[in-house]
Each structure stands twice: as C-alpha cells, then as structure tokens.
C-alpha cells in the first residue's frame, strides 16, 4: 500500500515538469473570481499572476489569435492567457466541461495555439462536471505541492467565504441601485466591500464578511415604495458573469430603475459542483431548471440551455416582470434556447428579449434595445397593477 502511494507520488513528480516553487499560476478572468481564487492559491503557498481585466485590448488580442467562428469567451480566455504568460506565468489553469458545448475543446485548442506562438507552460485542467472535492484537491496539489492540511483548510475557507461575500454584495447592489436616493451610493458600497474582501486574510474575518456587507447596505437610504420592475438575467455562464462581455448590463438596468436578479451566481454554482452530494441538501439550479422546463425540453443539451428555459418558466410562475436572455454569438446551446423562448414567452405570458453579443456589438444599439424592452416591461407591470386594483375594488 505504502509502496503504491510512493510510486504514485514519484510518477506525479515526474509529470510535473515545473517544480512547485517555480510555478507562477494564472487563470482566465471572469467577473471577480480572481479575488477568492487568489486567496485560495496564495494560502497554499503559490505564486500567482492575474491578467488585466477584460477590455477592448484583450478582445482584440483574442480575436487576432483565434479562428473566426469560435465563441467570444474562448477569445477572451486566450487573450487572458497570452497576457498572463507575458507577465511571467508558467502554469495555466483552465475549467472545462463535457457535453455538446465547445468548452470541452477549449483547453486543447488554447494549448495548441499558445505552443505554436512559442510559449512554454504547463496547463492544469479542472473538469468541473467530473470533479468533486477529491479531484479538485488533487489539481491544487498538482500546482502547489502543498501537503499541509491547515493550509488547505485556510485556503478553501477563505475562498468559499469570499465567493459568498461577493455574491451577497452583488445581490444587494442589484436590489439597492434602482431604489437608492443618492445616485452612486450602492456602487460605492459594493466597490468598498470588494476591496475589503480582497484584503481579508483571516478565516475568522472572512466568515463575518457576509453579515457586515448586509449591515452596511442596509444603511443606504432607499425609496422603499418605489415601483421597481424585476427582470431576470439569464443565459450563458461567461457572458452573465463578466461585466465587460455583457457591457455592464446590470448597471445599465439598475440605472433605468430595474431590479436585476441574475440567475447564475458563482458561489452558488461552485457550492453545488464541489460539495459532496451528501452535504448538498437543497435543490440545485440545474435540478430546478429540469423540473420547470419539462414541457419544453426533454433533456439538457449542454451549456446553460436547460437553465435558460427552466428559469423563464420559473420566473413567469413567480411574478417576475420580464426576462433578458444574453448569449455570445455562435453559442450552440443558447441558439437552441433562443428558438424555444418565443413559445415559452407566449404560453407563460412573460416578456422575453434575447441579446446576442460579439466583438461587433455596438453600445448605442444595445442600450436602445434594452430601453425599449424596459419600457414595455414597465407598461405591462402598470397595466397588471391597475387590473389588480380594479379586481380588489
Ligand atoms: S456555452 Fe456557448 S459560449 Fe459558452 S463555451 Fe459553450 S458554446 Fe461557448
């Protein structure tokens, strides 16, 4: 038994061509996942490089080095890698998933492209739908060689608590922004807590972040009686979570007086993916989606297609005022969803708008479409309220 473990350890050591101490780790940008991931990896003793946030410059770099038809997230991920490698990274982390979605091929494609560009690096893959805690720990061991259980405890506690703190701050930002009395209060509070979350280095303090964030947001003066329509933001994972890619749609909607409820939150998703099923007692987002989409889809076909349909039906049955569906150009699972959505919208009586994003998407046209949709949703809400008041009368 001992011999077997020793052999495995030696084999793994041989496979790790870069010694742990010399590894400089990087991963793609997506929203603020850099904050918890950095905390986790640094706790395990790793050196990390964080590429700059997604921008026009990154997009241009990604487009230049990708094949034309590939989806937008790949182009930005590739640019993130190039920028990180230029800043000294030698180990790249990648999240991959199986199914009909092209994400399963991203790693190999990115690896091939980067090697052909002359970069030398090691790529560590996290297969999120296969991995549970055990595989995830192995992948982290692979890049850090950390064997100290206390460091793992600290890293995972910090990481998870920071993920949940960011989710809480985002939800409160979405609720407060359309109701705040002084424009900018909610945004300033959110930015302040992002900074504090990033700087928190003790597990005890990280555990208290959520409560402190809620208390601080409660202090912002808001108009509680303001009529605010609720719009669900649904669609493809990456575009939902990355504000550059979705052109900061949450902020735009908030400033138009709409409360956004994004249906994919990173902390929730990670908890479901990593937590052993024995300890995950609630219904997951995927399970809820399968239940609600059964009249329109027979099975999941990859990406977030089934979540898109399930969330729309769920929203209609729970009094939500409208749906904005966002997806990257050429994303197959969301193209399927987009074709089913008009039927769902008609039969469930809920306004739905689909927005497809790519590197050509212009801000002005995009905002005009959102404004027109928000007007429609507000009008429909007013009519419904009027009808309700007549009925009550
Ligand atoms: S879900 Fe769509 S955009 Fe996202 S990786 Fe898959 S194919 Fe690309």
Boltz pocket constraint, residues with backbone or C-beta under 6 A from the ligand:
constraints:
  - pocket:
      binder: B
      contacts: [[A, 71], [A, 72], [A, 73], [A, 101], [A, 102], [A, 103], [A, 236], [A, 237], [A, 238], [A, 302], [A, 303], [A, 304], [A, 328], [A, 330], [A, 331], [A, 332], [A, 333], [A, 334]]
      max_distance: 6.0
